[in-house]
Amino acid sequence: MKELKLTPEQAVALLNLLQAEQEYEGYLPKALEEIRESLRTWIKEEGLARKSPTGGYYLVRR
């Protein structure tokens, strides 16, 4: 898999988009699921975003 170079804003937006797609369709293809998990892990490790009560992620400014 190729390496993605995303800004924190792009990563959070992509994660929210993938989560919305998963909720709507009920599943994600394996490749997109792997990307979603990688984004979640990276965002959590870096402390870039928090999960809102509605289920989406929002960017945390440092």
Backbone as ProteinMPNN parsed JSONL, in Angstrom:
{"seq_chain_A": "MKELKLTPEQAVALLNLLQAEQEYEGYLPKALEEIRESLRTWIKEEGLARKSPTGGYYLVRR", "coords_chain_A": {"N_chain_A": [[0.851, -1.179, 0.0], [0.509, 2.236, -0.74], [2.055, 5.088, 0.765], [0.276, 7.566, 2.474], [0.196, 11.073, 2.511], [-1.012, 13.242, 4.572], [-2.535, 16.201, 5.878], [-3.289, 17.039, 9.316], [-5.943, 18.009, 9.34], [-6.986, 16.998, 6.943], [-6.762, 14.272, 7.481], [-8.554, 13.875, 9.62], [-10.932, 14.636, 8.371], [-11.091, 12.681, 6.339], [-11.253, 10.372, 7.914], [-13.742, 10.8, 9.181], [-15.375, 10.749, 6.911], [-14.999, 8.093, 6.007], [-16.056, 6.713, 8.201], [-18.712, 7.555, 8.117], [-19.47, 6.442, 5.686], [-19.212, 3.737, 6.329], [-21.19, 3.48, 8.296], [-23.452, 4.054, 6.744], [-23.44, 2.137, 4.618], [-22.997, -0.172, 6.038], [-20.728, -1.656, 6.043], [-17.211, -1.664, 5.161], [-15.05, -1.981, 2.345], [-12.179, -4.151, 2.51], [-9.646, -2.827, 2.072], [-10.29, -0.107, 2.499], [-11.154, -0.281, 5.133], [-8.761, -0.926, 6.405], [-7.363, 1.446, 5.977], [-8.981, 3.2, 7.428], [-8.644, 2.205, 10.05], [-5.895, 2.625, 10.361], [-5.79, 5.424, 10.213], [-7.334, 6.082, 12.492], [-5.677, 5.044, 14.516], [-3.299, 6.573, 14.162], [-4.255, 9.191, 14.584], [-5.113, 8.981, 17.228], [-2.686, 8.31, 18.566], [-1.165, 10.612, 18.086], [-2.724, 12.504, 19.265], [-4.445, 14.205, 17.872], [-7.162, 14.56, 17.429], [-10.471, 14.408, 18.818], [-13.191, 12.297, 19.779], [-16.489, 13.084, 19.104], [-19.651, 13.388, 20.889], [-21.597, 12.676, 19.046], [-20.427, 10.833, 17.466], [-18.639, 11.408, 15.428], [-15.347, 12.686, 14.558], [-13.395, 15.419, 15.796], [-11.085, 18.019, 15.179], [-8.364, 18.75, 17.29], [-6.978, 21.617, 18.386], [-3.681, 22.617, 19.044]], "CA_chain_A": [[0.0, 0.0, 0.0], [1.28, 3.473, -0.802], [1.988, 5.953, 1.937], [-0.505, 8.783, 2.294], [0.706, 12.244, 3.216], [-2.183, 14.063, 4.847], [-2.488, 17.131, 7.0], [-4.233, 16.594, 10.351], [-7.308, 18.353, 8.928], [-7.389, 16.037, 5.925], [-6.887, 12.958, 8.115], [-9.806, 13.855, 10.383], [-12.033, 14.663, 7.399], [-11.159, 11.373, 5.709], [-11.754, 9.424, 8.911], [-15.187, 11.025, 9.313], [-16.005, 10.281, 5.673], [-14.993, 6.629, 6.016], [-16.99, 6.246, 9.226], [-20.067, 7.791, 7.609], [-19.703, 5.428, 4.653], [-19.405, 2.454, 7.007], [-22.51, 3.506, 8.927], [-24.474, 4.048, 5.709], [-23.42, 0.873, 3.89], [-22.935, -1.287, 6.969], [-19.404, -2.274, 5.96], [-16.253, -1.053, 4.246], [-14.13, -2.953, 1.747], [-11.013, -4.404, 3.352], [-8.625, -1.784, 1.908], [-10.751, 1.109, 3.172], [-11.167, -0.574, 6.57], [-7.378, -0.813, 6.858], [-7.044, 2.877, 6.008], [-9.718, 3.786, 8.554], [-7.977, 1.801, 11.293], [-4.605, 3.32, 10.417], [-6.07, 6.821, 10.555], [-7.757, 6.138, 13.897], [-4.501, 4.806, 15.344], [-2.408, 7.718, 14.049], [-4.898, 10.342, 15.223], [-5.094, 8.731, 18.665], [-1.305, 8.392, 19.041], [-0.701, 11.993, 17.993], [-3.637, 13.383, 19.998], [-4.886, 15.219, 16.922], [-8.615, 14.738, 17.387], [-11.285, 13.744, 19.836], [-14.467, 11.801, 19.265], [-17.622, 13.847, 19.612], [-20.759, 12.534, 21.336], [-22.39, 12.22, 17.908], [-19.717, 9.741, 16.819], [-17.602, 11.89, 14.517], [-14.123, 13.195, 15.166], [-13.117, 16.82, 15.562], [-9.679, 18.351, 15.312], [-7.973, 19.444, 18.518], [-5.895, 22.579, 18.134], [-2.706, 22.652, 20.134]], "C_chain_A": [[0.891, 1.236, 0.0], [1.069, 4.28, 0.467], [1.19, 7.204, 1.593], [0.138, 9.911, 3.089], [-0.464, 13.211, 3.37], [-1.884, 15.049, 5.953], [-3.426, 16.586, 8.074], [-5.691, 16.873, 9.973], [-7.834, 17.354, 7.904], [-7.615, 14.652, 6.529], [-8.202, 12.844, 8.873], [-10.999, 13.847, 9.441], [-12.192, 13.303, 6.725], [-11.69, 10.316, 6.667], [-13.259, 9.573, 9.087], [-15.942, 10.535, 8.08], [-16.081, 8.759, 5.64], [-15.965, 6.067, 7.047], [-18.434, 6.439, 8.778], [-20.424, 6.754, 6.55], [-19.974, 4.062, 5.286], [-20.779, 2.392, 7.673], [-23.624, 3.396, 7.882], [-24.58, 2.688, 5.018], [-23.444, -0.349, 4.804], [-21.601, -2.011, 6.963], [-18.512, -1.394, 5.091], [-15.443, -2.165, 3.589], [-12.85, -3.033, 2.583], [-9.966, -3.291, 3.262], [-9.024, -0.495, 2.628], [-10.817, 0.916, 4.683], [-9.761, -0.45, 7.144], [-6.947, 0.648, 6.946], [-7.723, 3.541, 7.195], [-9.044, 3.452, 9.878], [-6.627, 2.494, 11.452], [-4.788, 4.782, 10.796], [-6.459, 6.969, 12.024], [-6.56, 5.984, 14.83], [-3.586, 6.02, 15.347], [-2.986, 8.934, 14.779], [-4.867, 10.189, 16.738], [-3.687, 8.887, 19.23], [-0.804, 9.828, 19.079], [-1.582, 12.968, 18.78], [-4.192, 14.502, 19.14], [-6.373, 15.52, 16.973], [-9.252, 14.021, 18.566], [-12.583, 13.3, 19.188], [-15.597, 12.597, 19.914], [-18.72, 12.896, 20.073], [-21.612, 11.999, 20.188], [-21.679, 11.126, 17.111], [-18.633, 10.158, 15.854], [-16.37, 12.351, 15.278], [-14.003, 14.675, 14.875], [-11.671, 17.102, 15.923], [-9.439, 19.109, 16.611], [-6.809, 20.353, 18.166], [-4.966, 22.608, 19.329], [-2.185, 24.042, 20.323]], "O_chain_A": [[1.92, 1.262, 0.676], [0.046, 4.165, 1.143], [1.403, 7.823, 0.55], [0.573, 9.706, 4.222], [-0.851, 13.902, 2.427], [-1.086, 14.777, 6.85], [-4.278, 15.751, 7.773], [-6.572, 16.061, 10.257], [-8.982, 16.917, 7.983], [-8.544, 13.943, 6.141], [-8.888, 11.826, 8.779], [-11.972, 13.132, 9.68], [-13.314, 12.825, 6.558], [-12.487, 9.462, 6.276], [-13.977, 8.574, 9.137], [-17.029, 9.969, 8.2], [-17.117, 8.198, 5.283], [-16.625, 5.058, 6.795], [-19.284, 5.585, 9.03], [-21.546, 6.248, 6.521], [-20.852, 3.324, 4.839], [-21.452, 1.363, 7.616], [-24.626, 2.72, 8.113], [-25.676, 2.153, 4.853], [-23.863, -1.431, 4.392], [-21.368, -2.889, 7.794], [-18.985, -0.503, 4.384], [-15.179, -3.189, 4.22], [-12.493, -2.081, 3.277], [-9.451, -2.858, 4.292], [-8.196, 0.135, 3.286], [-10.561, 1.857, 5.436], [-9.584, 0.071, 8.246], [-6.249, 1.039, 7.881], [-7.112, 4.351, 7.891], [-8.891, 4.323, 10.735], [-6.26, 2.902, 12.554], [-4.032, 5.318, 11.606], [-5.976, 7.865, 12.715], [-6.442, 6.708, 15.818], [-3.14, 6.456, 16.408], [-2.271, 9.622, 15.508], [-4.623, 11.159, 17.455], [-3.507, 9.529, 20.266], [-0.096, 10.215, 20.009], [-1.221, 14.134, 18.941], [-4.388, 15.62, 19.618], [-6.801, 16.613, 16.602], [-8.652, 13.159, 19.208], [-13.015, 13.857, 18.178], [-15.638, 12.754, 21.134], [-18.724, 11.725, 19.692], [-22.279, 10.976, 20.341], [-22.258, 10.556, 16.186], [-17.785, 9.343, 15.492], [-16.369, 12.395, 16.508], [-14.453, 15.145, 13.829], [-11.11, 16.508, 16.843], [-10.21, 19.993, 16.982], [-5.769, 19.888, 17.698], [-5.406, 22.621, 20.479], [-1.351, 24.275, 21.198]]}, "name": "protein", "num_of_chains": 1, "seq": "MKELKLTPEQAVALLNLLQAEQEYEGYLPKALEEIRESLRTWIKEEGLARKSPTGGYYLVRR"}
